Amino acid sequence: MSKWLEHSVQVEVDVPIDLVWSLWSDLEQMPRWMKWIDSVKILPDDPDLSRWKLASGGFEFSWLSRIVKLETNQIIQWESVDGLPNKGAVRFYDRHGSSIVRLTIAYDVPGILALMDNLFLGQIVESTIQADLNRFKNYALKVQNKS
């Protein structure tokens, strides 16, 4: 029996929504701010599909993800179609000069990690993705300041 965990985190970024969107929607750039994401490759024959690789502490997982909803400056929603079962969405809220980025992820706990206490695992994942959003905030501010 599988056990899905879900986490939501958000950050306010003092950058206009257009820049936040352009940075986040370039999926192959995600390893710049997402600590556990080793690589993201968009499939050349289908831009709605991307191959993801997660690597951390000796663990390595990969999956193929499909974008199921995409609305410019509002939402990118995905679900895995093979590999590590996961789904989620990143939502963008325009605050007229700044932006809120809200990331929700859900995943089937991989068998090797199922031995861990789910509360402990959840705290690790949630603190990691919050740190990822904080890194994104700093990255977006740096990009904006270079402009």
Secondary structure, 3 states (H helix, E strand, C coil): CCCEEEEEEEEEECCCHHHHHHHHCCHHHHHHCCCCEEEEEEECCEEEEEEEEEEECCEEEEEEEEEEEEECCCEEEEEEEEECCEEEEEEEEECCCCEEEEEEEEEECCHHHCCCCHHHHHHHHHHHHHHHHHHHHHHHHHHHHHC
